[in-house]
């Protein structure tokens, strides 16, 4: 469970992101002090390093989409002309035959 100071940093980062302001340790600290929140001094630094230079709105809106799509774009170098070539290079999956219980020397109800 998150501590109160951690949640306050999350909300402060969301406020800064909503106003399109860069997330820095000083700005997070200023918001937390203005809200009279007791917080451990390391939280603003951690959040500033973790979220600095990232688009928070994009992170929130793509929570359930997974990381497969960005990885595929990064692997192909981000060039749209390479995408069909990457699809052709995928190796076909070789399905292995399942071993029956008889082959193992015992059955489920033996």
Backbone as CSV, one residue per row, in Angstrom:
resi,resn,N_x,N_y,N_z,CA_x,CA_y,CA_z,C_x,C_y,C_z
1,UNK,0.847,-1.173,0.000,0.000,0.000,0.000,0.891,1.234,0.000
2,UNK,0.510,2.214,-0.758,1.306,3.433,-0.899,1.155,4.314,0.335
3,UNK,2.240,4.991,0.688,2.193,5.905,1.814,1.544,7.217,1.385
4,UNK,1.180,8.017,2.362,0.521,9.292,2.072,1.449,10.229,1.304
5,UNK,2.733,10.219,1.635,3.670,11.104,0.939,3.894,10.642,-0.504
6,UNK,3.863,9.329,-0.728,4.003,8.810,-2.086,2.789,9.196,-2.932
7,UNK,1.596,9.054,-2.362,0.384,9.443,-3.083,0.352,10.942,-3.356
8,UNK,0.835,11.723,-2.415,0.878,13.172,-2.617,1.812,13.521,-3.772
9,UNK,2.916,12.800,-3.909,3.826,13.026,-5.037,3.179,12.621,-6.354
10,UNK,2.405,11.548,-6.342,1.696,11.123,-7.549,0.722,12.204,-7.978
11,UNK,-0.059,12.704,-7.027,-1.032,13.744,-7.349,-0.347,15.030,-7.799
12,UNK,0.768,15.358,-7.183,1.515,16.553,-7.586,2.044,16.413,-9.010
13,UNK,2.543,15.231,-9.343,3.034,14.988,-10.700,1.899,15.075,-11.710
14,UNK,0.720,14.578,-11.333,-0.434,14.674,-12.224,-0.875,16.123,-12.425
15,UNK,-0.805,16.908,-11.373,-1.156,18.329,-11.477,-0.201,19.036,-12.428
16,UNK,1.095,18.796,-12.252,2.086,19.428,-13.126,1.905,18.977,-14.573
17,UNK,1.645,17.698,-14.761,1.454,17.177,-16.105,0.201,17.759,-16.754
18,UNK,-0.846,17.916,-15.978,-2.095,18.463,-16.501,-1.919,19.911,-16.962
19,UNK,-1.042,20.641,-16.295,-0.770,22.030,-16.677,0.381,22.138,-17.670
20,UNK,0.858,21.003,-18.187,1.974,20.957,-19.143,3.230,21.634,-18.603
21,UNK,3.514,21.370,-17.343,4.706,21.897,-16.680,5.675,20.736,-16.484
22,UNK,6.952,20.989,-16.714,7.977,19.950,-16.540,8.011,19.498,-15.088
23,UNK,8.131,18.197,-14.882,8.149,17.630,-13.533,9.578,17.645,-13.010
24,UNK,9.806,18.466,-11.996,11.114,18.541,-11.349,10.928,18.363,-9.849
25,UNK,12.014,18.069,-9.190,11.974,17.871,-7.747,11.530,19.146,-7.031
26,UNK,12.024,20.292,-7.474,11.672,21.564,-6.837,10.185,21.871,-6.981
27,UNK,9.630,21.612,-8.152,8.213,21.901,-8.377,7.321,20.955,-7.587
28,UNK,7.727,19.692,-7.493,6.970,18.748,-6.672,7.019,19.163,-5.208
29,UNK,8.191,19.550,-4.731,8.353,19.985,-3.348,7.512,21.218,-3.070
30,UNK,7.483,22.167,-3.999,6.696,23.385,-3.831,5.205,23.056,-3.707
31,UNK,4.718,22.164,-4.563,3.308,21.773,-4.484,2.993,21.069,-3.173
32,UNK,3.874,20.185,-2.738,3.631,19.450,-1.501,3.632,20.378,-0.289
33,UNK,4.537,21.337,-0.269,4.578,22.300,0.835,3.359,23.216,0.810
34,UNK,2.920,23.608,-0.378,1.736,24.466,-0.498,0.483,23.747,-0.012
35,UNK,0.464,22.425,-0.155,-0.679,21.640,0.294,-0.546,21.203,1.753
36,UNK,0.518,21.620,2.420,0.791,21.276,3.820,0.825,19.764,4.040
37,UNK,1.512,19.079,3.130,1.644,17.632,3.217,2.989,17.300,3.858
38,UNK,2.951,16.421,4.862,4.198,15.920,5.443,4.712,14.816,4.531
39,UNK,5.948,14.935,4.063,6.493,13.961,3.123,7.961,13.727,3.410
40,UNK,8.405,12.535,3.042,9.816,12.223,3.155,10.541,12.938,2.015
41,UNK,11.711,13.500,2.276,12.373,14.327,1.259,12.862,13.570,0.031
42,UNK,12.909,12.261,0.065,13.401,11.530,-1.098,12.316,11.312,-2.157
43,UNK,11.042,11.405,-1.799,9.980,11.154,-2.770,9.989,12.112,-3.958
44,UNK,10.091,13.414,-3.757,10.113,14.299,-4.938,11.278,14.011,-5.880
45,UNK,12.438,13.686,-5.329,13.592,13.362,-6.171,13.352,12.092,-6.984
46,UNK,12.786,11.075,-6.347,12.510,9.824,-7.053,11.502,10.030,-8.181
47,UNK,10.441,10.754,-7.881,9.421,10.985,-8.904,9.959,11.857,-10.031
48,UNK,10.771,12.846,-9.704,11.326,13.714,-10.739,12.240,12.924,-11.670
49,UNK,13.044,12.027,-11.117,13.938,11.218,-11.950,13.158,10.196,-12.769
50,UNK,12.125,9.616,-12.178,11.360,8.588,-12.869,10.470,9.167,-13.965
51,UNK,9.933,10.350,-13.736,8.957,10.919,-14.657,9.497,12.050,-15.516
52,UNK,10.697,12.494,-15.243,11.271,13.596,-16.008,11.435,13.241,-17.471
53,UNK,10.963,14.110,-18.350,11.091,13.896,-19.785,10.088,12.918,-20.373
54,UNK,9.145,12.453,-19.589,8.131,11.523,-20.083,6.788,12.230,-20.183
55,UNK,5.974,11.770,-21.095,4.640,12.316,-21.263,3.688,11.524,-20.374
56,UNK,3.320,12.091,-19.245,2.491,11.406,-18.270,1.115,11.091,-18.854
57,UNK,0.572,12.009,-19.633,-0.741,11.788,-20.237,-0.708,10.572,-21.167
58,UNK,0.385,10.417,-21.889,0.540,9.266,-22.776,0.666,7.973,-21.970
59,UNK,1.393,8.014,-20.857,1.532,6.836,-20.004,0.182,6.399,-19.452
60,UNK,-0.622,7.352,-19.035,-1.919,7.028,-18.452,-2.876,6.493,-19.501
61,UNK,-2.862,7.087,-20.669,-3.811,6.665,-21.695,-3.433,5.323,-22.329
62,UNK,-2.197,4.865,-22.175,-1.756,3.602,-22.761,-1.449,2.542,-21.715
63,UNK,-2.148,2.577,-20.595,-1.869,1.635,-19.525,-2.137,0.200,-19.949
64,UNK,-3.247,-0.064,-20.616,-3.608,-1.431,-20.961,-3.102,-1.890,-22.309
65,UNK,-2.400,-1.037,-23.040,-2.000,-1.421,-24.394,-0.766,-2.306,-24.412
66,UNK,-0.020,-2.378,-23.354,1.164,-3.222,-23.310,2.354,-2.555,-23.973
67,UNK,3.490,-3.219,-23.934,4.722,-2.651,-24.472,5.132,-3.294,-25.784
68,UNK,4.309,-4.139,-26.361,4.691,-4.841,-27.582,4.783,-3.907,-28.779
69,UNK,3.878,-2.977,-28.900,3.890,-2.080,-30.058,5.110,-1.169,-30.074
70,UNK,5.474,-0.508,-28.958,6.684,0.309,-29.003,7.946,-0.516,-29.237
71,UNK,7.977,-1.730,-28.730,9.152,-2.577,-28.939,9.292,-2.944,-30.403
72,UNK,8.194,-3.188,-31.077,8.241,-3.536,-32.495,8.714,-2.357,-33.331
73,UNK,8.276,-1.152,-32.983,8.707,0.041,-33.706,10.186,0.292,-33.460
74,UNK,10.631,0.103,-32.223,12.038,0.311,-31.903,12.921,-0.718,-32.608
75,UNK,12.452,-1.942,-32.700,13.241,-2.988,-33.342,13.394,-2.737,-34.835
76,UNK,12.380,-2.165,-35.449,12.464,-1.916,-36.885,13.095,-0.567,-37.193
77,UNK,13.476,0.160,-36.188,14.097,1.457,-36.398,13.080,2.560,-36.611
78,UNK,11.808,2.263,-36.476,10.767,3.264,-36.600,10.427,3.619,-38.034
79,UNK,10.974,2.927,-39.023,10.711,3.221,-40.422,9.520,2.398,-40.874
80,UNK,8.534,3.052,-41.470,7.310,2.369,-41.875,7.563,1.387,-43.021
81,UNK,8.591,1.610,-43.824,8.863,0.712,-44.944,9.455,-0.609,-44.481
82,UNK,10.024,-0.650,-43.290,10.600,-1.881,-42.770,9.557,-2.795,-42.149
83,UNK,8.368,-2.295,-41.871,7.349,-3.084,-41.181,6.946,-4.334,-41.963
84,UNK,6.658,-4.267,-43.280,6.296,-5.500,-43.984,7.448,-6.503,-44.028
85,UNK,8.659,-6.027,-44.118,9.805,-6.934,-44.140,9.947,-7.648,-42.805
86,UNK,9.663,-6.952,-41.720,9.767,-7.571,-40.408,8.721,-8.659,-40.243
87,UNK,7.540,-8.460,-40.818,6.506,-9.477,-40.712,6.887,-10.727,-41.491
88,UNK,7.579,-10.577,-42.617,7.954,-11.724,-43.429,9.049,-12.547,-42.768
89,UNK,9.862,-11.951,-41.930,10.990,-12.642,-41.328,10.612,-13.470,-40.117
90,UNK,9.357,-13.415,-39.674,8.954,-14.163,-38.494,9.036,-15.659,-38.784
91,UNK,9.723,-16.400,-37.940,9.799,-17.849,-38.157,8.467,-18.493,-37.793
92,UNK,8.149,-19.554,-38.506,6.916,-20.263,-38.226,7.082,-21.058,-36.943
93,UNK,6.012,-21.082,-36.172,6.047,-21.824,-34.919,5.948,-23.309,-35.210
94,UNK,6.849,-24.059,-34.611,6.830,-25.503,-34.771,6.125,-26.080,-33.557
95,UNK,5.014,-26.722,-33.797,4.260,-27.296,-32.694,4.822,-28.669,-32.355
96,UNK,5.096,-28.847,-31.084,5.600,-30.129,-30.626,4.412,-31.025,-30.290
97,UNK,4.572,-32.287,-30.577,3.509,-33.226,-30.254,3.498,-33.451,-28.758
98,UNK,2.292,-33.479,-28.200,2.173,-33.716,-26.767,2.400,-35.196,-26.492
99,UNK,3.103,-35.442,-25.412,3.342,-36.823,-25.034,2.120,-37.342,-24.292
100,UNK,1.747,-38.535,-24.597,0.603,-39.111,-23.895,1.077,-39.691,-22.567
101,UNK,0.125,-39.937,-21.681,0.463,-40.521,-20.388,1.018,-41.927,-20.538
102,UNK,0.615,-42.627,-21.598,1.110,-43.977,-21.816,2.611,-43.976,-22.069
103,UNK,3.107,-42.932,-22.715,4.535,-42.865,-23.004,5.369,-42.658,-21.751
104,UNK,4.767,-42.092,-20.714,5.504,-41.814,-19.494,5.495,-42.993,-18.531
105,UNK,4.721,-44.001,-18.831,4.710,-45.168,-17.966,3.638,-45.137,-16.903
106,UNK,2.832,-44.100,-16.871,1.730,-44.059,-15.913,0.590,-43.251,-16.506
107,UNK,-0.582,-43.446,-15.969,-1.753,-42.735,-16.412,-2.315,-41.898,-15.277
108,UNK,-3.306,-41.137,-15.571,-3.895,-40.253,-14.565,-4.581,-41.053,-13.461
109,UNK,-5.213,-42.185,-13.829,-5.976,-42.945,-12.846,-5.313,-44.264,-12.479
110,UNK,-4.024,-44.429,-12.666,-3.320,-45.668,-12.310,-3.011,-45.714,-10.840
